Amino acid sequence: MAPAKPLALLLFSLLLVFPSAVFAASVLAIDYGSDWMKASLMKPGVPFDVLLNRDSKRKIQSSIGWKGEDRLFGSDAFNLAARFPLDSFSNLKSLQGAAIDSIQAHYHAKISPATLVPTERGTVAVKTSSGAEWSVEELVAMQFAYVKELAEGLAGSKVYDVVVTVPSYFSQFQRQAVLDSIELAGLRPLALLNDGTAVAINYAMTRTFPETEHHIIYDAGASSIRATVVSFSSKTNSASTSASTPVEIETLGFGYDLAAGGTEFDRRLRLILAEQFESKNGKSLKGDAKAMAKLWKEAGRVKAILSANADSNVAVESLYQDIDFKSKVSRQTFEKACADLKPRFTAPITDALTSAGLTLNDIKSVILTGGASRTPMIQAAVRAAVGDAKIAQNVNADEASVLGAALYGASLSPQFKTKEIKVQDIAAYNIQISYAAEPKTPESKPRTIQTPLFYSGSKTSVKKTLTLKRKDDFSLRLAYKDAKPEFPQPISEIQLMGVAEAIANLTERGAKEPVVKVTVLLSDSTIASVVDAVAHGQVKDDSIKGKLKGLFGSNESKATEDGSSEVPVPTAPAQEEPVVEYKPGNIQLKFVETPLSIKPLSAEFRAEARKRLIDADKVELAKRKTEEARNFLEGYLYRLRDLLDGEETTPFMEFSKESEREKLAELHEETLTWFNTEGDDADQVTFWAKREALEALEKPIQTRYEENETGPGALTDLQQALFAGRMFLTSARQNETEELAAGLTPRFTADELEWVEKQLVDNEKWLEERLEVQKTLAKNDDPAFTTAEMKARGVTLQTYVLKLMRRKQPKVKPTSTSSSSSATSTSTSTSTTRAAEETAPPVHEEL
């Protein structure tokens, strides 16, 4: 048999994509600061970087405000303060978990004209000029929700899990406030991560530590200055590589100062500017909220300039009573005003080393981070304290914390494969548990027993169990041991119930001295809480195994109270009474933990606040969608106007009829008039309906132009497909003749080749007729055939031909030398197969 002739086919190339739904987890990280917040999203397939806001900025001002009914975020809200100072709210971080009469609230009143009011819990809320009141938790939640929306826009899916950074000095009340805000924002907290630890994770991600190293993370931010002593070590084994060697990060100590951050710099610089204005104009700015808000913004700008220059010009238009303010401030003047703060710049470093039990000689480097670390007087103070050789600026001062938090969040999720990093953080404060001692006699004076539970520097994510000899219900109290001016001492009260019944039950079962065991957890977010309470005792083992042990004796060790083991000497059972076997017995106790001092949001308030935030989001989303529809219509109206007023040689004029232009111009004028007179009050649906009506008139013109551009290429493709199909058919029939002559079953059936022939004839006739019609049409007439029609015909033919060509060539059958009966059988079998092929319908696949 002659080989099949090669087919020089020129066919379409089609790519069929079958997308599969892959649900990949997303982890959001938020570094929430007093002045700025940064965010980062971890999701498979999304580049790992800092999240951009709607203005494509890498950081967002931690501000929220209202302009009438419109809610604003970031720089829009911050800039609003110059016009509406009572409706723009910044520096909310220090108010998280703070009482209305706290030093944080009093300090905030010095830097902001915002009206602070108490909540039902005695915490801080703000009051807008319209009279609406929002708690700090709600305001921060709105900012978190704003970041969540940005993240979902990038991820293309919902985002729920989040890691939020907090200062190491945050108390349990402040941390709980952050957790409440996270929940109100519709997010799930994976962890609250100390910001110094977050920077350490970012630092360690691209490094290994063959030997243990100690570094100080020096974070000079807006609200405070923090120093964290961190230990880095790499634990290697035989299977480890440089890329897979796990790194252990352990926080050893930290120090902080709440009065020497960037916000205090801004406050003092604003005072300098206010004094200059008053000395020049003889008018005091005190009490004028707008003027002070303008100066606050200018102070922040001047501070940034003085970080790199010896002096800075000051210019504020219409600062007060239409008076423009122009002046100049030198770095020397600024630093003189902050001279009393200089010793406080380095005090956190000393405190951190002391709490870690290390000296400066043990420190390899001091890693500078935080926006205020760029301030020359801070850098000079730190360099003087630790020496130039130890200063390290090898992390991004603004973004190291949020990127480290994102990496930490990814390490908590099985969806991500990151470098293995083990983190061990510590508590900031001493926590104790106290309870009333049981009176020995009715005349005994009440006594309170205080037991240290977690010391400052204790490791987090650990449990401690307190053993108490009690017979009746009683209460415990968790509290900070040392008084701090920033927050109160009492944390929570725990009421234990059912103690008497449980103790009696254990006594009946043979327990001699049953006790109560209470377990307290210090979580990885540094929140202490009771997680378990049981009545415990060694009770008789009434099981068969226990009775057998008692009958024959036991050689098993028994743990004593001091942790040692006691092995009994076996004796002859016939000479002694059976030994009574005991086993640990626990009875779960009910307990209720009630927060004290600054309480978290109640379930009722959370539900109501969540609804308020969702309603606000819906209104805002509807406004944004309406504004987008309005902008689309406005842009479309201007584009149509340019098209209608264009020259005769433009494509729009060439492919449109005069009657079509007249109808479009009439509707365009009508719509433009409506837009200018009634557009401000229209809704989203109306805007889109107006645009769709115009598009319906323009679409035929646009279609003609597009067909003129794409039609020739589609025509060429169809003609080539017909040519290739005709070549295939010719070759296939020639091969069929040769296969039959060789006694083989043809590769293609008659029905299949007839179908190809029919398709070729139909398409060739259709194309010839359409081409004749097309020759008579002008550019502004609808085309005789479309690109889509030509492509559909070509693809249908091409798909079927390709399927036939992929069929394997039939094998040559061996010559039969069997008897006539065998030959008859073979002939019958071949005939049956051929008949089946001839009656089977051709495979017709259309795309």
ZAMARGU-4260 file (C-alpha; in steps of 0.2 Angstrom, whole numbers, plus 5000, padded with zeros to 4 digits):
<rodrens>
0) 5000/5000/5000 | 5006/5017/4996 | 5008/5029/5011 | 4995/5042/5014 | 4998/5058/5006
5) 5003/5072/5017 | 4990/5086/5020 | 4996/5104/5020 | 4982/5110/5031 | 4981/5128/5036
10) 4969/5128/5051 | 4963/5139/5066 | 4972/5137/5082 | 4960/5135/5096 | 4963/5135/5115
15) 4950/5128/5126 | 4951/5133/5144 | 4941/5123/5157 | 4943/5134/5173 | 4942/5124/5189
20) 4936/5133/5205 | 4950/5134/5217 | 4946/5141/5234 | 4962/5148/5241 | 4963/5155/5258
25) 4968/5173/5260 | 4976/5181/5275 | 4976/5200/5277 | 4988/5209/5288 | 4985/5227/5295
30) 4998/5237/5304 | 4987/5250/5312 | 4996/5266/5318 | 4991/5282/5325 | 4995/5292/5309
35) 4996/5279/5296 | 4990/5261/5293 | 4998/5249/5280 | 4990/5232/5274 | 4996/5217/5265
40) 4987/5202/5257 | 4993/5185/5256 | 4984/5174/5243 | 4991/5161/5231 | 4993/5169/5214
45) 4993/5187/5220 | 5010/5195/5222 | 5015/5198/5239 | 5017/5216/5243 | 5009/5231/5252
50) 4991/5234/5248 | 4987/5250/5238 | 4973/5261/5242 | 4961/5269/5229 | 4974/5282/5225
55) 4987/5269/5222 | 4996/5274/5238 | 5006/5262/5249 | 5000/5269/5265 | 4984/5275/5271
60) 4981/5289/5284 | 4973/5282/5300 | 4958/5295/5298 | 4940/5294/5296 | 4927/5308/5294
65) 4910/5314/5287 | 4906/5327/5275 | 4888/5328/5277 | 4881/5311/5274 | 4897/5305/5264
70) 4910/5295/5274 | 4928/5298/5270 | 4944/5288/5273 | 4962/5291/5273 | 4969/5307/5267
75) 4952/5313/5261 | 4946/5312/5279 | 4962/5320/5286 | 4961/5335/5274 | 4943/5337/5279
80) 4949/5343/5296 | 4954/5360/5289 | 4935/5364/5285 | 4926/5352/5296 | 4937/5349/5312
85) 4923/5342/5322 | 4919/5328/5309 | 4937/5322/5305 | 4944/5309/5317 | 4963/5304/5318
90) 4975/5297/5331 | 4962/5285/5337 | 4975/5271/5341 | 4978/5278/5358 | 4960/5279/5363
95) 4957/5260/5360 | 4952/5252/5376 | 4954/5268/5386 | 4942/5276/5398 | 4934/5293/5395
100) 4944/5300/5410 | 4961/5292/5405 | 4977/5301/5402 | 4975/5295/5384 | 4959/5304/5382
105) 4965/5320/5391 | 4981/5320/5379 | 4969/5317/5364 | 4960/5333/5369 | 4976/5343/5367
110) 4979/5338/5349 | 4962/5336/5342 | 4946/5347/5343 | 4935/5331/5341 | 4921/5330/5354
115) 4924/5315/5365 | 4909/5308/5375 | 4908/5293/5386 | 4900/5276/5381 | 4889/5266/5392
120) 4905/5256/5397 | 4914/5272/5402 | 4925/5271/5386 | 4928/5284/5373 | 4916/5289/5359
125) 4916/5304/5347 | 4901/5315/5342 | 4900/5322/5325 | 4893/5339/5321 | 4876/5331/5316
130) 4875/5323/5333 | 4879/5305/5329 | 4889/5296/5341 | 4902/5282/5337 | 4913/5272/5349
135) 4931/5271/5345 | 4929/5252/5342 | 4916/5257/5328 | 4927/5270/5320 | 4942/5258/5319
140) 4931/5244/5313 | 4926/5256/5298 | 4944/5258/5294 | 4947/5239/5295 | 4932/5236/5284
145) 4939/5249/5271 | 4955/5239/5271 | 4945/5223/5269 | 4936/5230/5254 | 4953/5235/5246
150) 4960/5218/5249 | 4944/5209/5242 | 4946/5220/5226 | 4964/5213/5224 | 4960/5195/5229
155) 4944/5194/5218 | 4935/5185/5233 | 4930/5187/5251 | 4944/5190/5264 | 4940/5185/5282
160) 4956/5181/5291 | 4967/5195/5298 | 4983/5198/5308 | 4984/5215/5316 | 4999/5222/5324
165) 4998/5231/5341 | 5012/5239/5352 | 5019/5227/5365 | 5014/5239/5379 | 4995/5237/5375
170) 4985/5230/5390 | 4972/5217/5389 | 4959/5230/5388 | 4967/5238/5373 | 4970/5222/5364
175) 4951/5217/5367 | 4946/5233/5359 | 4956/5229/5344 | 4948/5212/5344 | 4931/5220/5345
180) 4935/5231/5330 | 4941/5216/5320 | 4924/5207/5323 | 4914/5222/5319 | 4923/5224/5303
185) 4917/5207/5298 | 4935/5199/5300 | 4942/5184/5310 | 4957/5187/5320 | 4971/5175/5318
190) 4982/5184/5330 | 4987/5200/5338 | 5005/5202/5334 | 5017/5214/5344 | 5024/5226/5331
195) 5042/5223/5336 | 5040/5204/5334 | 5032/5208/5316 | 5048/5217/5311 | 5059/5203/5318
200) 5049/5191/5307 | 5052/5202/5292 | 5070/5203/5296 | 5073/5184/5298 | 5063/5179/5283
205) 5078/5181/5271 | 5092/5177/5284 | 5099/5162/5293 | 5107/5162/5310 | 5121/5149/5312
210) 5124/5156/5330 | 5112/5164/5341 | 5111/5183/5338 | 5103/5197/5349 | 5096/5212/5341
215) 5085/5227/5346 | 5070/5232/5336 | 5069/5251/5339 | 5052/5258/5333 | 5050/5276/5334
220) 5032/5279/5329 | 5019/5293/5331 | 5011/5287/5347 | 5027/5280/5356 | 5044/5274/5355
225) 5047/5256/5358 | 5062/5245/5359 | 5061/5226/5358 | 5076/5214/5362 | 5075/5199/5351
230) 5085/5183/5350 | 5087/5174/5333 | 5093/5157/5330 | 5093/5143/5317 | 5091/5125/5322
235) 5099/5114/5309 | 5098/5096/5307 | 5105/5083/5294 | 5090/5086/5282 | 5090/5105/5283
240) 5096/5116/5269 | 5099/5135/5269 | 5082/5138/5262 | 5073/5126/5274 | 5082/5129/5290
245) 5069/5135/5303 | 5072/5151/5312 | 5067/5153/5330 | 5063/5171/5336 | 5061/5174/5354
250) 5057/5191/5362 | 5067/5193/5378 | 5062/5211/5384 | 5056/5228/5379 | 5054/5245/5384
255) 5043/5260/5379 | 5039/5278/5381 | 5022/5285/5377 | 5026/5304/5377 | 5041/5305/5365
260) 5033/5300/5348 | 5030/5309/5332 | 5013/5315/5338 | 5021/5325/5352 | 5033/5332/5340
265) 5018/5338/5329 | 5010/5346/5345 | 5025/5355/5350 | 5029/5361/5332 | 5011/5367/5331
270) 5013/5377/5347 | 5028/5386/5339 | 5018/5390/5323 | 5004/5397/5334 | 5015/5408/5344
275) 5023/5415/5328 | 5006/5419/5321 | 5001/5427/5337 | 5017/5437/5339 | 5015/5444/5321
280) 4996/5447/5321 | 4992/5450/5339 | 4978/5437/5338 | 4977/5421/5348 | 4972/5405/5339
285) 4967/5395/5354 | 4949/5390/5353 | 4948/5391/5334 | 4946/5373/5329 | 4948/5376/5310
290) 4964/5386/5313 | 4972/5374/5324 | 4967/5359/5312 | 4976/5369/5298 | 4991/5371/5309
295) 4992/5353/5313 | 4992/5348/5295 | 5006/5361/5292 | 5016/5355/5307 | 5016/5338/5300
300) 5023/5344/5283 | 5036/5355/5291 | 5042/5341/5302 | 5045/5330/5287 | 5055/5344/5279
305) 5066/5347/5294 | 5071/5329/5294 | 5081/5333/5279 | 5084/5352/5280 | 5090/5365/5292
310) 5074/5375/5290 | 5057/5375/5282 | 5046/5389/5276 | 5028/5389/5283 | 5013/5395/5272
315) 4995/5393/5277 | 4982/5403/5267 | 4968/5411/5277 | 4973/5404/5293 | 4962/5415/5304
320) 4950/5428/5299 | 4956/5428/5281 | 4974/5431/5287 | 4987/5422/5277 | 5001/5415/5288
325) 5019/5414/5281 | 5034/5411/5292 | 5050/5400/5294 | 5055/5387/5307 | 5073/5381/5309
330) 5078/5364/5315 | 5087/5372/5329 | 5071/5380/5335 | 5061/5364/5334 | 5074/5354/5343
335) 5076/5367/5357 | 5057/5365/5360 | 5059/5346/5361 | 5075/5346/5372 | 5067/5339/5387
340) 5062/5324/5377 | 5080/5319/5372 | 5083/5308/5387 | 5067/5299/5383 | 5073/5294/5366
345) 5085/5280/5372 | 5076/5276/5389 | 5066/5262/5380 | 5083/5254/5374 | 5089/5254/5392
350) 5073/5247/5399 | 5073/5233/5386 | 5090/5227/5390 | 5086/5227/5408 | 5071/5217/5406
355) 5080/5205/5395 | 5095/5203/5407 | 5107/5208/5393 | 5120/5222/5391 | 5123/5232/5375
360) 5139/5221/5372 | 5127/5207/5369 | 5118/5216/5355 | 5123/5214/5337 | 5113/5228/5330
365) 5099/5241/5333 | 5087/5240/5319 | 5078/5256/5316 | 5060/5256/5310 | 5045/5268/5312
370) 5042/5285/5303 | 5049/5295/5317 | 5066/5286/5317 | 5070/5297/5302 | 5070/5312/5314
375) 5088/5318/5316 | 5088/5322/5334 | 5081/5304/5337 | 5094/5296/5326 | 5108/5307/5335
380) 5102/5301/5352 | 5102/5283/5347 | 5119/5284/5339 | 5126/5292/5354 | 5119/5278/5365
385) 5123/5263/5355 | 5137/5269/5343 | 5137/5270/5324 | 5143/5252/5322 | 5127/5245/5329
390) 5115/5256/5319 | 5106/5245/5306 | 5094/5252/5293 | 5092/5236/5283 | 5073/5235/5284
395) 5059/5246/5277 | 5055/5258/5291 | 5037/5260/5285 | 5033/5242/5279 | 5043/5230/5289
400) 5030/5228/5302 | 5015/5224/5290 | 5025/5213/5279 | 5031/5203/5294 | 5013/5202/5300
405) 5008/5195/5283 | 5021/5182/5284 | 5016/5177/5301 | 4998/5175/5296 | 5003/5164/5281
410) 5013/5153/5293 | 4997/5150/5303 | 4988/5144/5287 | 4991/5127/5279 | 4987/5135/5262
415) 5004/5143/5262 | 5021/5137/5261 | 5034/5149/5269 | 5050/5148/5278 | 5048/5139/5295
420) 5049/5152/5308 | 5045/5149/5326 | 5040/5164/5337 | 5039/5165/5355 | 5033/5182/5363
425) 5032/5188/5381 | 5019/5197/5392 | 5022/5215/5396 | 5015/5215/5414 | 5014/5205/5430
430) 4997/5197/5431 | 4991/5190/5448 | 4976/5180/5454 | 4967/5184/5470 | 4954/5176/5481
435) 4946/5176/5498 | 4954/5164/5510 | 4942/5152/5518 | 4939/5157/5536 | 4946/5144/5549
440) 4934/5149/5562 | 4918/5160/5562 | 4927/5174/5570 | 4942/5174/5558 | 4945/5191/5549
445) 4943/5191/5530 | 4959/5188/5521 | 4963/5190/5503 | 4976/5179/5495 | 4986/5186/5480
450) 4996/5173/5470 | 5007/5179/5455 | 5002/5170/5440 | 5012/5177/5425 | 5027/5188/5427
455) 5032/5202/5416 | 5043/5193/5403 | 5032/5177/5404 | 5030/5167/5388 | 5014/5168/5379
460) 5003/5154/5373 | 5005/5145/5390 | 4993/5138/5403 | 4995/5138/5422 | 4985/5128/5434
465) 4981/5134/5452 | 4976/5121/5465 | 4965/5127/5479 | 4958/5117/5494 | 4940/5124/5494
470) 4923/5116/5499 | 4910/5129/5493 | 4907/5141/5479 | 4920/5155/5478 | 4926/5168/5466
475) 4943/5173/5459 | 4950/5189/5452 | 4963/5192/5438 | 4972/5208/5439 | 4988/5217/5434
480) 4999/5217/5449 | 5008/5234/5447 | 4997/5250/5444 | 5000/5259/5428 | 4993/5276/5424
485) 4988/5271/5406 | 4975/5258/5412 | 4967/5250/5428 | 4972/5235/5437 | 4957/5223/5438
490) 4955/5212/5423 | 4940/5200/5427 | 4931/5191/5441 | 4928/5172/5439 | 4913/5164/5449
495) 4915/5145/5452 | 4899/5136/5455 | 4894/5118/5460 | 4910/5116/5471 | 4901/5108/5486
500) 4892/5095/5476 | 4908/5091/5466 | 4918/5089/5482 | 4905/5078/5490 | 4904/5067/5475
505) 4923/5064/5475 | 4923/5061/5494 | 4909/5048/5492 | 4920/5039/5479 | 4935/5038/5491
510) 4945/5054/5488 | 4953/5059/5504 | 4958/5077/5500 | 4949/5083/5485 | 4954/5100/5478
515) 4949/5113/5465 | 4960/5116/5450 | 4958/5132/5439 | 4968/5134/5423 | 4972/5151/5416
520) 4978/5153/5398 | 4989/5168/5393 | 4985/5167/5374 | 4997/5171/5360 | 4988/5188/5359
525) 4993/5191/5377 | 4975/5190/5384 | 4973/5181/5401 | 4957/5171/5404 | 4951/5156/5414
530) 4949/5141/5402 | 4945/5126/5414 | 4940/5123/5431 | 4938/5105/5439 | 4936/5097/5456
535) 4950/5084/5457 | 4954/5070/5468 | 4961/5052/5468 | 4946/5041/5469 | 4944/5022/5470
540) 4947/5012/5454 | 4931/5001/5453 | 4935/4995/5436 | 4939/4976/5434 | 4957/4981/5430
545) 4958/4991/5446 | 4951/4977/5457 | 4963/4965/5449 | 4978/4977/5453 | 4971/4978/5471
550) 4970/4960/5473 | 4987/4955/5466 | 4997/4970/5470 | 5005/4982/5458 | 5022/4986/5453
555) 5018/5002/5444 | 5025/5019/5450 | 5015/5032/5458 | 5018/5050/5456 | 5019/5059/5473
560) 5015/5078/5476 | 5033/5083/5474 | 5034/5074/5457 | 5045/5059/5463 | 5040/5041/5460
565) 5037/5029/5473 | 5038/5010/5469 | 5029/4998/5481 | 5037/4982/5486 | 5026/4967/5481
570) 5020/4956/5495 | 5011/4940/5496 | 4992/4943/5493 | 4987/4929/5505 | 4996/4938/5520
575) 4989/4955/5518 | 4972/4964/5514 | 4970/4969/5496 | 4977/4985/5491 | 4965/4999/5486
580) 4969/5006/5469 | 4966/5024/5465 | 4964/5034/5449 | 4963/5053/5445 | 4945/5059/5446
585) 4939/5076/5439 | 4922/5084/5439 | 4919/5099/5428 | 4914/5115/5437 | 4904/5128/5430
590) 4911/5146/5430 | 4907/5163/5424 | 4920/5176/5420 | 4915/5194/5421 | 4926/5207/5414
595) 4930/5221/5426 | 4936/5239/5423 | 4935/5242/5405 | 4923/5229/5398 | 4923/5223/5380
600) 4908/5226/5369 | 4893/5216/5374 | 4885/5204/5362 | 4870/5215/5360 | 4880/5230/5356
605) 4891/5220/5344 | 4876/5215/5335 | 4868/5232/5334 | 4885/5240/5329 | 4888/5227/5316
610) 4871/5231/5308 | 4875/5250/5309 | 4891/5247/5300 | 4884/5236/5287 | 4870/5248/5283
615) 4883/5262/5282 | 4893/5251/5270 | 4878/5248/5259 | 4873/5266/5258 | 4891/5270/5253
620) 4892/5257/5240 | 4876/5262/5232 | 4883/5280/5232 | 4899/5274/5224 | 4890/5264/5211
625) 4879/5279/5207 | 4894/5290/5205 | 4902/5278/5194 | 4886/5276/5183 | 4885/5295/5183
630) 4903/5297/5177 | 4902/5284/5164 | 4886/5292/5157 | 4895/5309/5157 | 4910/5303/5148
635) 4900/5294/5135 | 4890/5310/5132 | 4906/5320/5129 | 4912/5306/5117 | 4896/5306/5107
640) 4897/5324/5105 | 4914/5324/5098 | 4909/5310/5086 | 4893/5319/5080 | 4903/5335/5078
645) 4918/5327/5069 | 4923/5329/5051 | 4916/5320/5037 | 4931/5309/5035 | 4930/5301/5052
650) 4926/5283/5053 | 4910/5287/5063 | 4904/5298/5048 | 4909/5285/5035 | 4900/5271/5043
655) 4884/5280/5049 | 4868/5286/5039 | 4862/5303/5041 | 4846/5297/5048 | 4855/5288/5061
660) 4865/5303/5066 | 4850/5314/5067 | 4841/5302/5079 | 4857/5300/5089 | 4860/5319/5090
665) 4842/5321/5095 | 4843/5309/5109 | 4860/5315/5114 | 4854/5333/5116 | 4839/5327/5126
670) 4850/5316/5138 | 4863/5330/5140 | 4849/5343/5145 | 4842/5330/5157 | 4859/5327/5164
675) 4863/5345/5168 | 4846/5349/5175 | 4841/5332/5184 | 4857/5322/5185 | 4861/5326/5203
680) 4846/5318/5209 | 4846/5302/5198 | 4850/5285/5204 | 4861/5272/5197 | 4848/5263/5187
685) 4842/5279/5178 | 4860/5283/5173 | 4863/5266/5165 | 4846/5266/5156 | 4850/5283/5148
690) 4867/5276/5142 | 4859/5260/5136 | 4847/5270/5125 | 4861/5280/5117 | 4871/5264/5115
695) 4857/5255/5106 | 4857/5269/5092 | 4876/5269/5091 | 4878/5250/5091 | 4874/5247/5072
700) 4887/5261/5067 | 4900/5253/5079 | 4897/5236/5072 | 4899/5241/5054 | 4916/5249/5059
705) 4922/5234/5068 | 4916/5222/5054 | 4926/5232/5042 | 4941/5230/5053 | 4940/5211/5057
710) 4930/5205/5042 | 4944/5204/5030 | 4954/5193/5042 | 4940/5182/5045 | 4936/5180/5027
715) 4954/5175/5023 | 4953/5162/5038 | 4937/5154/5031 | 4944/5153/5013 | 4959/5145/5020
720) 4949/5133/5030 | 4939/5128/5014 | 4954/5126/5004 | 4962/5115/5018 | 4946/5105/5019
725) 4945/5102/5000 | 4963/5096/5000 | 4959/5084/5014 | 4944/5077/5005 | 4954/5075/4989
730) 4968/5066/4998 | 4956/5055/5009 | 4947/5049/4993 | 4963/5045/4984 | 4969/5035/5000
735) 4952/5026/5001 | 4954/5019/4983 | 4971/5013/4987 | 4965/5005/5004 | 4951/4996/4996
740) 4963/4989/4982 | 4974/4983/4996 | 4960/4974/5004 | 4959/4986/5019 | 4945/4994/5028
745) 4946/5013/5023 | 4952/5025/5037 | 4936/5036/5034 | 4918/5030/5031 | 4908/5036/5016
750) 4896/5045/5028 | 4910/5055/5035 | 4918/5060/5019 | 4900/5064/5012 | 4897/5076/5027
755) 4914/5085/5024 | 4909/5087/5005 | 4892/5094/5010 | 4900/5106/5022 | 4912/5112/5009
760) 4898/5114/4996 | 4886/5123/5007 | 4900/5135/5014 | 4907/5139/4997 | 4890/5143/4990
765) 4885/5153/5005 | 4902/5163/5004 | 4900/5166/4985 | 4882/5173/4987 | 4887/5184/5002
770) 4902/5191/4993 | 4891/5196/4978 | 4880/5205/4989 | 4894/5213/4999 | 4901/5221/4983
775) 4885/5231/4981 | 4885/5238/4999 | 4892/5255/5005 | 4902/5257/5021 | 4886/5263/5030
780) 4876/5248/5025 | 4875/5233/5037 | 4887/5220/5030 | 4881/5204/5021 | 4890/5193/5033
785) 4898/5195/5050 | 4915/5190/5057 | 4906/5178/5069 | 4896/5169/5055 | 4912/5166/5046
790) 4922/5160/5061 | 4908/5148/5066 | 4907/5140/5049 | 4926/5138/5048 | 4928/5132/5066
795) 4914/5119/5063 | 4923/5112/5047 | 4940/5113/5055 | 4935/5104/5071 | 4927/5089/5062
800) 4942/5087/5049 | 4954/5088/5064 | 4945/5074/5073 | 4946/5063/5057 | 4964/5066/5055
805) 4968/5061/5072 | 4961/5043/5069 | 4975/5030/5068 | 4979/5022/5051 | 4972/5004/5049
810) 4984/4990/5051 | 4988/4979/5036 | 4979/4962/5039 | 4990/4946/5036 | 4985/4935/5021
815) 4973/4921/5026 | 4978/4903/5021 | 4963/4895/5031 | 4949/4884/5024 | 4934/4891/5014
820) 4924/4891/5030 | 4936/4902/5039 | 4937/4914/5024 | 4918/4915/5024 | 4918/4919/5043
825) 4931/4932/5041 | 4922/4940/5026 | 4906/4940/5036 | 4915/4949/5051 | 4922/4962/5040
830) 4906/4965/5031 | 4897/4967/5048 | 4910/4980/5054 | 4909/4990/5038 | 4890/4990/5039
835) 4891/4997/5057 | 4903/5011/5051 | 4892/5015/5037 | 4876/5017/5047 | 4884/5027/5061
840) 4880/5046/5060 | 4896/5057/5058 | 4903/5065/5073 | 4898/5084/5071 | 4906/5095/5085
845) 4902/5113/5084 | 4911/5126/5095
</rodrens>
